[in-house]
Amino acid sequence: MGERHEGGRTGGPVLEVLFAGAIRDGVLDPEGERRALDAFRAARDAGTHRAPTRRRDDWRAG
C-alpha cells in the first residue's frame, strides 16, 4: 500500500506513476473523435440506448 498522507488519503510514488500513465498528453486525434461521435449518434438514432438495463448492471439504490 502507499504512504499515509494528511486527511487520511493514501498514495505514494507507485500511485503517482499509475496516475501519470493514465493522464493524456494533450494530443487529440480529431479523426478518432469524429468517428466516436458519429458512432454515438448512430447508436442514439437507432434507439440502441433504449435497451433495457440488466438487473445486475443497475447499481441504483433500491
All heavy atoms as a GROMACS GRO file, in nm:
protein
  477
    1MET      N    1   0.084  -0.118   0.000
    1MET     CA    2   0.000   0.000   0.000
    1MET      C    3   0.088   0.124   0.000
    1MET      O    4   0.206   0.118   0.031
    1MET     CB    5  -0.090   0.002   0.124
    1MET     CG    6  -0.196  -0.103   0.124
    1MET     SD    7  -0.319  -0.056   0.003
    1MET     CE    8  -0.416  -0.201   0.002
    2GLY      N    9   0.026   0.236  -0.027
    2GLY     CA   10   0.102   0.360  -0.033
    2GLY      C   11   0.122   0.421   0.103
    2GLY      O   12   0.078   0.371   0.206
    3GLU      N   13   0.190   0.532   0.103
    3GLU     CA   14   0.215   0.604   0.227
    3GLU      C   15   0.087   0.668   0.276
    3GLU      O   16  -0.006   0.692   0.201
    3GLU     CB   17   0.318   0.713   0.200
    3GLU     CG   18   0.448   0.660   0.145
    3GLU     CD   19   0.533   0.772   0.091
    3GLU    OE1   20   0.487   0.887   0.086
    3GLU    OE2   21   0.646   0.743   0.051
    4ARG      N   22   0.082   0.697   0.403
    4ARG     CA   23  -0.033   0.764   0.462
    4ARG      C   24  -0.008   0.914   0.457
    4ARG      O   25   0.100   0.961   0.493
    4ARG     CB   26  -0.049   0.718   0.606
    4ARG     CG   27  -0.182   0.746   0.660
    4ARG     CD   28  -0.252   0.614   0.688
    4ARG     NE   29  -0.373   0.643   0.758
    4ARG     CZ   30  -0.491   0.640   0.700
    4ARG    NH1   31  -0.500   0.604   0.576
    4ARG    NH2   32  -0.599   0.668   0.766
    5HIS      N   33  -0.104   0.990   0.411
    5HIS     CA   34  -0.090   1.135   0.400
    5HIS      C   35  -0.197   1.203   0.483
    5HIS      O   36  -0.292   1.142   0.527
    5HIS     CB   37  -0.102   1.179   0.254
    5HIS     CG   38   0.010   1.129   0.168
    5HIS    ND1   39   0.135   1.184   0.171
    5HIS    CD2   40   0.015   1.028   0.079
    5HIS    CE1   41   0.212   1.120   0.087
    5HIS    NE2   42   0.143   1.025   0.029
    6GLU      N   43  -0.181   1.332   0.500
    6GLU     CA   44  -0.278   1.410   0.576
    6GLU      C   45  -0.418   1.391   0.520
    6GLU      O   46  -0.436   1.370   0.402
    6GLU     CB   47  -0.238   1.557   0.574
    6GLU     CG   48  -0.234   1.615   0.434
    6GLU     CD   49  -0.166   1.749   0.427
    6GLU    OE1   50  -0.048   1.759   0.464
    6GLU    OE2   51  -0.234   1.844   0.385
    7GLY      N   52  -0.516   1.396   0.605
    7GLY     CA   53  -0.654   1.381   0.562
    7GLY      C   54  -0.695   1.238   0.539
    7GLY      O   55  -0.802   1.210   0.488
    8GLY      N   56  -0.608   1.142   0.574
    8GLY     CA   57  -0.644   1.002   0.561
    8GLY      C   58  -0.627   0.945   0.422
    8GLY      O   59  -0.661   0.831   0.397
    9ARG      N   60  -0.575   1.022   0.329
    9ARG     CA   61  -0.556   0.971   0.193
    9ARG      C   62  -0.431   0.888   0.185
    9ARG      O   63  -0.335   0.910   0.257
    9ARG     CB   64  -0.547   1.087   0.094
    9ARG     CG   65  -0.677   1.165   0.084
    9ARG     CD   66  -0.660   1.283  -0.005
    9ARG     NE   67  -0.563   1.372   0.059
    9ARG     CZ   68  -0.501   1.471  -0.001
    9ARG    NH1   69  -0.524   1.496  -0.127
    9ARG    NH2   70  -0.415   1.547   0.063
   10THR      N   71  -0.431   0.792   0.098
   10THR     CA   72  -0.310   0.713   0.075
   10THR      C   73  -0.260   0.742  -0.065
   10THR      O   74  -0.332   0.790  -0.150
   10THR     CB   75  -0.338   0.562   0.089
   10THR    OG1   76  -0.436   0.524  -0.006
   10THR    CG2   77  -0.384   0.529   0.229
   11GLY      N   78  -0.137   0.714  -0.088
   11GLY     CA   79  -0.082   0.740  -0.220
   11GLY      C   80   0.060   0.691  -0.226
   11GLY      O   81   0.087   0.579  -0.190
   12GLY      N   82   0.147   0.776  -0.269
   12GLY     CA   83   0.287   0.739  -0.276
   12GLY      C   84   0.334   0.734  -0.419
   12GLY      O   85   0.259   0.758  -0.513
   13PRO      N   86   0.461   0.700  -0.434
   13PRO     CA   87   0.522   0.702  -0.568
   13PRO      C   88   0.455   0.609  -0.668
   13PRO      O   89   0.441   0.643  -0.784
   13PRO     CB   90   0.666   0.659  -0.542
   13PRO     CG   91   0.687   0.670  -0.395
   13PRO     CD   92   0.554   0.666  -0.330
   14VAL      N   93   0.415   0.490  -0.625
   14VAL     CA   94   0.354   0.395  -0.718
   14VAL      C   95   0.223   0.451  -0.773
   14VAL      O   96   0.198   0.446  -0.893
   14VAL     CB   97   0.331   0.258  -0.650
   14VAL    CG1   98   0.254   0.166  -0.742
   14VAL    CG2   99   0.463   0.197  -0.608
   15LEU      N  100   0.142   0.506  -0.686
   15LEU     CA  101   0.015   0.564  -0.729
   15LEU      C  102   0.038   0.681  -0.823
   15LEU      O  103  -0.031   0.696  -0.924
   15LEU     CB  104  -0.067   0.608  -0.608
   15LEU     CG  105  -0.207   0.659  -0.636
   15LEU    CD1  106  -0.291   0.552  -0.707
   15LEU    CD2  107  -0.274   0.702  -0.508
   16GLU      N  108   0.138   0.762  -0.793
   16GLU     CA  109   0.168   0.876  -0.880
   16GLU      C  110   0.208   0.830  -1.020
   16GLU      O  111   0.170   0.890  -1.120
   16GLU     CB  112   0.277   0.961  -0.817
   16GLU     CG  113   0.230   1.035  -0.693
   16GLU     CD  114   0.342   1.109  -0.623
   16GLU    OE1  115   0.450   1.128  -0.686
   16GLU    OE2  116   0.323   1.147  -0.508
   17VAL      N  117   0.285   0.723  -1.029
   17VAL     CA  118   0.326   0.669  -1.159
   17VAL      C  119   0.205   0.617  -1.235
   17VAL      O  120   0.192   0.638  -1.356
   17VAL     CB  121   0.432   0.558  -1.141
   17VAL    CG1  122   0.455   0.484  -1.271
   17VAL    CG2  123   0.561   0.615  -1.088
   18LEU      N  124   0.114   0.549  -1.164
   18LEU     CA  125  -0.007   0.497  -1.230
   18LEU      C  126  -0.093   0.611  -1.283
   18LEU      O  127  -0.144   0.604  -1.394
   18LEU     CB  128  -0.087   0.410  -1.133
   18LEU     CG  129  -0.021   0.278  -1.095
   18LEU    CD1  130  -0.102   0.208  -0.985
   18LEU    CD2  131  -0.006   0.188  -1.216
   19PHE      N  132  -0.110   0.715  -1.203
   19PHE     CA  133  -0.188   0.830  -1.249
   19PHE      C  134  -0.121   0.898  -1.367
   19PHE      O  135  -0.186   0.937  -1.462
   19PHE     CB  136  -0.210   0.931  -1.136
   19PHE     CG  137  -0.324   0.896  -1.046
   19PHE    CD1  138  -0.308   0.900  -0.909
   19PHE    CD2  139  -0.447   0.859  -1.096
   19PHE    CE1  140  -0.412   0.868  -0.824
   19PHE    CE2  141  -0.552   0.827  -1.013
   19PHE     CZ  142  -0.535   0.832  -0.876
   20ALA      N  143   0.009   0.914  -1.360
   20ALA     CA  144   0.081   0.979  -1.470
   20ALA      C  145   0.064   0.902  -1.600
   20ALA      O  146   0.050   0.961  -1.707
   20ALA     CB  147   0.229   0.991  -1.434
   21GLY      N  148   0.059   0.769  -1.592
   21GLY     CA  149   0.039   0.688  -1.711
   21GLY      C  150  -0.100   0.699  -1.768
   21GLY      O  151  -0.123   0.676  -1.886
   22ALA      N  152  -0.196   0.737  -1.683
   22ALA     CA  153  -0.335   0.746  -1.728
   22ALA      C  154  -0.370   0.884  -1.782
   22ALA      O  155  -0.472   0.899  -1.849
   22ALA     CB  156  -0.428   0.712  -1.612
   23ILE      N  157  -0.289   0.982  -1.755
   23ILE     CA  158  -0.319   1.118  -1.799
   23ILE      C  159  -0.279   1.134  -1.945
   23ILE      O  160  -0.172   1.093  -1.987
   23ILE     CB  161  -0.243   1.221  -1.712
   23ILE    CG1  162  -0.293   1.212  -1.568
   23ILE    CG2  163  -0.259   1.361  -1.767
   23ILE    CD1  164  -0.215   1.299  -1.472
   24ARG      N  165  -0.366   1.196  -2.020
   24ARG     CA  166  -0.337   1.222  -2.162
   24ARG      C  167  -0.230   1.329  -2.173
   24ARG      O  168  -0.220   1.418  -2.090
   24ARG     CB  169  -0.463   1.269  -2.234
   24ARG     CG  170  -0.566   1.163  -2.245
   24ARG     CD  171  -0.680   1.215  -2.327
   24ARG     NE  172  -0.778   1.109  -2.342
   24ARG     CZ  173  -0.896   1.126  -2.395
   24ARG    NH1  174  -0.932   1.243  -2.440
   24ARG    NH2  175  -0.979   1.026  -2.406
   25ASP      N  176  -0.158   1.324  -2.282
   25ASP     CA  177  -0.054   1.423  -2.304
   25ASP      C  178  -0.108   1.549  -2.373
   25ASP      O  179  -0.031   1.637  -2.408
   25ASP     CB  180   0.061   1.364  -2.384
   25ASP     CG  181   0.019   1.315  -2.521
   25ASP    OD1  182  -0.099   1.333  -2.559
   25ASP    OD2  183   0.103   1.259  -2.592
   26GLY      N  184  -0.237   1.557  -2.392
   26GLY     CA  185  -0.296   1.676  -2.452
   26GLY      C  186  -0.310   1.668  -2.603
   26GLY      O  187  -0.367   1.757  -2.664
   27VAL      N  188  -0.257   1.564  -2.666
   27VAL     CA  189  -0.268   1.550  -2.811
   27VAL      C  190  -0.397   1.476  -2.842
   27VAL      O  191  -0.418   1.363  -2.798
   27VAL     CB  192  -0.147   1.472  -2.868
   27VAL    CG1  193  -0.163   1.453  -3.016
   27VAL    CG2  194  -0.018   1.545  -2.836
   28LEU      N  195  -0.484   1.541  -2.915
   28LEU     CA  196  -0.612   1.481  -2.951
   28LEU      C  197  -0.609   1.433  -3.095
   28LEU      O  198  -0.538   1.489  -3.179
   28LEU     CB  199  -0.726   1.581  -2.934
   28LEU     CG  200  -0.747   1.634  -2.793
   28LEU    CD1  201  -0.858   1.739  -2.793
   28LEU    CD2  202  -0.778   1.523  -2.697
   29ASP      N  203  -0.687   1.331  -3.122
   29ASP     CA  204  -0.698   1.277  -3.257
   29ASP      C  205  -0.833   1.322  -3.312
   29ASP      O  206  -0.935   1.261  -3.282
   29ASP     CB  207  -0.689   1.124  -3.252
   29ASP     CG  208  -0.712   1.058  -3.387
   29ASP    OD1  209  -0.713   1.130  -3.489
   29ASP    OD2  210  -0.727   0.935  -3.389
   30PRO      N  211  -0.835   1.430  -3.388
   30PRO     CA  212  -0.964   1.483  -3.438
   30PRO      C  213  -1.043   1.380  -3.518
   30PRO      O  214  -1.164   1.373  -3.507
   30PRO     CB  215  -0.923   1.601  -3.526
   30PRO     CG  216  -0.786   1.637  -3.484
   30PRO     CD  217  -0.723   1.511  -3.431
   31GLU      N  218  -0.975   1.298  -3.597
   31GLU     CA  219  -1.045   1.197  -3.676
   31GLU      C  220  -1.106   1.090  -3.586
   31GLU      O  221  -1.220   1.048  -3.605
   31GLU     CB  222  -0.949   1.133  -3.777
   31GLU     CG  223  -1.012   1.026  -3.862
   31GLU     CD  224  -1.129   1.075  -3.949
   31GLU    OE1  225  -1.136   1.196  -3.976
   31GLU    OE2  226  -1.211   0.991  -3.987
   32GLY      N  227  -1.034   1.048  -3.485
   32GLY     CA  228  -1.086   0.950  -3.390
   32GLY      C  229  -1.203   1.006  -3.312
   32GLY      O  230  -1.302   0.937  -3.286
   33GLU      N  231  -1.194   1.132  -3.273
   33GLU     CA  232  -1.303   1.197  -3.201
   33GLU      C  233  -1.428   1.206  -3.289
   33GLU      O  234  -1.539   1.180  -3.244
   33GLU     CB  235  -1.259   1.337  -3.157
   33GLU     CG  236  -1.359   1.406  -3.068
   33GLU     CD  237  -1.309   1.539  -3.016
   33GLU    OE1  238  -1.194   1.577  -3.046
   33GLU    OE2  239  -1.386   1.606  -2.945
   34ARG      N  240  -1.409   1.238  -3.417
   34ARG     CA  241  -1.522   1.246  -3.510
   34ARG      C  242  -1.588   1.109  -3.527
   34ARG      O  243  -1.710   1.098  -3.525
   34ARG     CB  244  -1.476   1.300  -3.646
   34ARG     CG  245  -1.594   1.322  -3.742
   34ARG     CD  246  -1.549   1.337  -3.886
   34ARG     NE  247  -1.477   1.224  -3.938
   34ARG     CZ  248  -1.534   1.108  -3.974
   34ARG    NH1  249  -1.664   1.091  -3.963
   34ARG    NH2  250  -1.462   1.008  -4.022
   35ARG      N  251  -1.505   1.003  -3.540
   35ARG     CA  252  -1.560   0.868  -3.555
   35ARG      C  253  -1.637   0.826  -3.431
   35ARG      O  254  -1.744   0.764  -3.441
   35ARG     CB  255  -1.448   0.768  -3.584
   35ARG     CG  256  -1.391   0.778  -3.723
   35ARG     CD  257  -1.299   0.662  -3.759
   35ARG     NE  258  -1.210   0.622  -3.653
   35ARG     CZ  259  -1.084   0.663  -3.638
   35ARG    NH1  260  -1.032   0.746  -3.726
   35ARG    NH2  261  -1.010   0.619  -3.540
   36ALA      N  262  -1.584   0.858  -3.313
   36ALA     CA  263  -1.653   0.823  -3.189
   36ALA      C  264  -1.786   0.895  -3.179
   36ALA      O  265  -1.888   0.836  -3.140
   36ALA     CB  266  -1.566   0.855  -3.068
   37LEU      N  267  -1.789   1.022  -3.214
   37LEU     CA  268  -1.913   1.099  -3.210
   37LEU      C  269  -2.013   1.048  -3.312
   37LEU      O  270  -2.132   1.035  -3.282
   37LEU     CB  271  -1.882   1.247  -3.234
   37LEU     CG  272  -1.998   1.344  -3.216
   37LEU    CD1  273  -2.062   1.330  -3.078
   37LEU    CD2  274  -1.952   1.486  -3.238
   38ASP      N  275  -1.966   1.014  -3.431
   38ASP     CA  276  -2.055   0.957  -3.533
   38ASP      C  277  -2.115   0.824  -3.485
   38ASP      O  278  -2.234   0.797  -3.505
   38ASP     CB  279  -1.980   0.934  -3.665
   38ASP     CG  280  -1.948   1.064  -3.737
   38ASP    OD1  281  -2.006   1.169  -3.702
   38ASP    OD2  282  -1.864   1.058  -3.830
   39ALA      N  283  -2.033   0.740  -3.421
   39ALA     CA  284  -2.081   0.612  -3.370
   39ALA      C  285  -2.185   0.633  -3.261
   39ALA      O  286  -2.287   0.564  -3.256
   39ALA     CB  287  -1.965   0.528  -3.319
   40PHE      N  288  -2.160   0.729  -3.171
   40PHE     CA  289  -2.256   0.758  -3.066
   40PHE      C  290  -2.388   0.805  -3.126
   40PHE      O  291  -2.496   0.758  -3.086
   40PHE     CB  292  -2.201   0.867  -2.972
   40PHE     CG  293  -2.305   0.922  -2.881
   40PHE    CD1  294  -2.342   0.854  -2.765
   40PHE    CD2  295  -2.370   1.041  -2.910
   40PHE    CE1  296  -2.440   0.904  -2.681
   40PHE    CE2  297  -2.467   1.093  -2.826
   40PHE     CZ  298  -2.502   1.024  -2.711
   41ARG      N  299  -2.381   0.897  -3.220
   41ARG     CA  300  -2.504   0.949  -3.281
   41ARG      C  301  -2.580   0.841  -3.356
   41ARG      O  302  -2.703   0.836  -3.351
   41ARG     CB  303  -2.470   1.065  -3.374
   41ARG     CG  304  -2.429   1.189  -3.298
   41ARG     CD  305  -2.389   1.301  -3.389
   41ARG     NE  306  -2.362   1.422  -3.314
   41ARG     CZ  307  -2.287   1.520  -3.356
   41ARG    NH1  308  -2.229   1.514  -3.476
   41ARG    NH2  309  -2.266   1.628  -3.281
   42ALA      N  310  -2.509   0.752  -3.425
   42ALA     CA  311  -2.574   0.642  -3.497
   42ALA      C  312  -2.646   0.549  -3.400
   42ALA      O  313  -2.759   0.508  -3.423
   42ALA     CB  314  -2.472   0.565  -3.580
   43ALA      N  315  -2.580   0.516  -3.288
   43ALA     CA  316  -2.642   0.430  -3.187
   43ALA      C  317  -2.763   0.498  -3.125
   43ALA      O  318  -2.868   0.436  -3.105
   43ALA     CB  319  -2.540   0.392  -3.080
   44ARG      N  320  -2.749   0.626  -3.096
   44ARG     CA  321  -2.861   0.702  -3.037
   44ARG      C  322  -2.979   0.706  -3.133
   44ARG      O  323  -3.093   0.679  -3.094
   44ARG     CB  324  -2.814   0.844  -3.004
   44ARG     CG  325  -2.925   0.930  -2.942
   44ARG     CD  326  -2.891   1.076  -2.946
   44ARG     NE  327  -2.875   1.120  -3.084
   44ARG     CZ  328  -2.816   1.231  -3.121
   44ARG    NH1  329  -2.762   1.310  -3.031
   44ARG    NH2  330  -2.806   1.264  -3.248
   45ASP      N  331  -2.952   0.737  -3.259
   45ASP     CA  332  -3.060   0.748  -3.357
   45ASP      C  333  -3.125   0.613  -3.387
   45ASP      O  334  -3.242   0.607  -3.422
   45ASP     CB  335  -3.007   0.810  -3.486
   45ASP     CG  336  -2.964   0.956  -3.466
   45ASP    OD1  337  -3.000   1.016  -3.363
   45ASP    OD2  338  -2.891   1.007  -3.554
   46ALA      N  339  -3.049   0.504  -3.371
   46ALA     CA  340  -3.103   0.370  -3.394
   46ALA      C  341  -3.183   0.319  -3.274
   46ALA      O  342  -3.246   0.214  -3.282
   46ALA     CB  343  -2.990   0.273  -3.425
   47GLY      N  344  -3.179   0.393  -3.164
   47GLY     CA  345  -3.255   0.352  -3.046
   47GLY      C  346  -3.182   0.251  -2.959
   47GLY      O  347  -3.240   0.192  -2.869
   48THR      N  348  -3.054   0.231  -2.985
   48THR     CA  349  -2.976   0.134  -2.910
   48THR      C  350  -2.978   0.165  -2.761
   48THR      O  351  -2.981   0.074  -2.678
   48THR     CB  352  -2.831   0.130  -2.961
   48THR    OG1  353  -2.834   0.103  -3.100
   48THR    CG2  354  -2.750   0.024  -2.890
   49HIS      N  355  -2.978   0.290  -2.725
   49HIS     CA  356  -2.974   0.329  -2.583
   49HIS      C  357  -3.103   0.292  -2.510
   49HIS      O  358  -3.109   0.298  -2.389
   49HIS     CB  359  -2.947   0.478  -2.571
   49HIS     CG  360  -3.061   0.562  -2.620
   49HIS    ND1  361  -3.090   0.576  -2.753
   49HIS    CD2  362  -3.153   0.634  -2.554
   49HIS    CE1  363  -3.195   0.655  -2.766
   49HIS    NE2  364  -3.235   0.692  -2.648
   50ARG      N  365  -3.205   0.255  -2.581
   50ARG     CA  366  -3.333   0.221  -2.517
   50ARG      C  367  -3.338   0.076  -2.471
   50ARG      O  368  -3.437   0.033  -2.415
   50ARG     CB  369  -3.446   0.248  -2.614
   50ARG     CG  370  -3.461   0.395  -2.644
   50ARG     CD  371  -3.586   0.423  -2.726
   50ARG     NE  372  -3.579   0.559  -2.773
   50ARG     CZ  373  -3.578   0.596  -2.900
   50ARG    NH1  374  -3.588   0.504  -2.994
   50ARG    NH2  375  -3.570   0.721  -2.934
   51ALA      N  376  -3.231   0.002  -2.494
   51ALA     CA  377  -3.228  -0.137  -2.450
   51ALA      C  378  -3.244  -0.141  -2.298
   51ALA      O  379  -3.189  -0.056  -2.227
   51ALA     CB  380  -3.096  -0.202  -2.491
   52PRO      N  381  -3.319  -0.239  -2.248
   52PRO     CA  382  -3.338  -0.244  -2.102
   52PRO      C  383  -3.208  -0.275  -2.031
   52PRO      O  384  -3.123  -0.349  -2.080
   52PRO     CB  385  -3.438  -0.359  -2.085
   52PRO     CG  386  -3.427  -0.441  -2.208
   52PRO     CD  387  -3.385  -0.348  -2.317
   53THR      N  388  -3.193  -0.215  -1.916
   53THR     CA  389  -3.075  -0.240  -1.834
   53THR      C  390  -3.090  -0.373  -1.764
   53THR      O  391  -3.196  -0.401  -1.706
   53THR     CB  392  -3.061  -0.128  -1.728
   53THR    OG1  393  -3.052  -0.004  -1.795
   53THR    CG2  394  -2.938  -0.148  -1.642
   54ARG      N  395  -2.987  -0.454  -1.769
   54ARG     CA  396  -2.992  -0.580  -1.696
   54ARG      C  397  -2.992  -0.550  -1.547
   54ARG      O  398  -2.925  -0.458  -1.502
   54ARG     CB  399  -2.872  -0.668  -1.732
   54ARG     CG  400  -2.870  -0.710  -1.876
   54ARG     CD  401  -2.752  -0.797  -1.906
   54ARG     NE  402  -2.627  -0.728  -1.871
   54ARG     CZ  403  -2.507  -0.782  -1.886
   54ARG    NH1  404  -2.494  -0.904  -1.933
   54ARG    NH2  405  -2.400  -0.715  -1.854
   55ARG      N  406  -3.065  -0.628  -1.472
   55ARG     CA  407  -3.077  -0.605  -1.328
   55ARG      C  408  -2.940  -0.598  -1.261
   55ARG      O  409  -2.915  -0.513  -1.176
   55ARG     CB  410  -3.162  -0.715  -1.266
   55ARG     CG  411  -3.192  -0.692  -1.122
   55ARG     CD  412  -3.283  -0.802  -1.067
   55ARG     NE  413  -3.324  -0.765  -0.935
   55ARG     CZ  414  -3.446  -0.732  -0.900
   55ARG    NH1  415  -3.542  -0.738  -0.990
   55ARG    NH2  416  -3.475  -0.697  -0.779
   56ARG      N  417  -2.849  -0.685  -1.297
   56ARG     CA  418  -2.718  -0.686  -1.233
   56ARG      C  419  -2.632  -0.566  -1.272
   56ARG      O  420  -2.532  -0.536  -1.209
   56ARG     CB  421  -2.644  -0.815  -1.262
   56ARG     CG  422  -2.607  -0.832  -1.407
   56ARG     CD  423  -2.527  -0.961  -1.426
   56ARG     NE  424  -2.494  -0.979  -1.565
   56ARG     CZ  425  -2.527  -1.084  -1.636
   56ARG    NH1  426  -2.592  -1.184  -1.581
   56ARG    NH2  427  -2.493  -1.093  -1.762
   57ASP      N  428  -2.669  -0.494  -1.381
   57ASP     CA  429  -2.595  -0.377  -1.423
   57ASP      C  430  -2.653  -0.248  -1.368
   57ASP      O  431  -2.596  -0.141  -1.385
   57ASP     CB  432  -2.593  -0.368  -1.574
   57ASP     CG  433  -2.512  -0.478  -1.637
   57ASP    OD1  434  -2.424  -0.534  -1.569
   57ASP    OD2  435  -2.537  -0.511  -1.755
   58ASP      N  436  -2.768  -0.256  -1.302
   58ASP     CA  437  -2.833  -0.137  -1.247
   58ASP      C  438  -2.786  -0.121  -1.103
   58ASP      O  439  -2.825  -0.194  -1.014
   58ASP     CB  440  -2.985  -0.154  -1.252
   58ASP     CG  441  -3.058  -0.028  -1.214
   58ASP    OD1  442  -2.992   0.070  -1.169
   58ASP    OD2  443  -3.181  -0.025  -1.226
   59TRP      N  444  -2.699  -0.024  -1.081
   59TRP     CA  445  -2.639  -0.005  -0.949
   59TRP      C  446  -2.714   0.096  -0.865
   59TRP      O  447  -2.668   0.135  -0.759
   59TRP     CB  448  -2.495   0.038  -0.965
   59TRP     CG  449  -2.405  -0.069  -1.018
   59TRP    CD1  450  -2.442  -0.188  -1.072
   59TRP    CD2  451  -2.264  -0.067  -1.022
   59TRP    NE1  452  -2.333  -0.261  -1.110
   59TRP    CE2  453  -2.222  -0.188  -1.081
   59TRP    CE3  454  -2.168   0.025  -0.984
   59TRP    CZ2  455  -2.089  -0.217  -1.100
   59TRP    CZ3  456  -2.036  -0.006  -1.004
   59TRP    CH2  457  -1.997  -0.125  -1.061
   60ARG      N  458  -2.827   0.143  -0.915
   60ARG     CA  459  -2.902   0.240  -0.835
   60ARG      C  460  -2.954   0.176  -0.706
   60ARG      O  461  -2.981   0.056  -0.701
   60ARG     CB  462  -3.021   0.293  -0.914
   60ARG     CG  463  -2.981   0.377  -1.034
   60ARG     CD  464  -3.100   0.419  -1.112
   60ARG     NE  465  -3.156   0.299  -1.177
   60ARG     CZ  466  -3.258   0.298  -1.261
   60ARG    NH1  467  -3.317   0.411  -1.290
   60ARG    NH2  468  -3.301   0.188  -1.314
   61ALA      N  469  -2.966   0.258  -0.604
   61ALA     CA  470  -3.019   0.209  -0.476
   61ALA      C  471  -3.164   0.168  -0.495
   61ALA      O  472  -3.240   0.227  -0.568
   61ALA     CB  473  -3.009   0.319  -0.370
   62GLY      N  474  -3.201   0.062  -0.429
   62GLY     CA  475  -3.342   0.027  -0.434
   62GLY      C  476  -3.362  -0.113  -0.464
   62GLY      O  477  -3.440  -0.186  -0.484
   0.00000   0.00000   0.00000
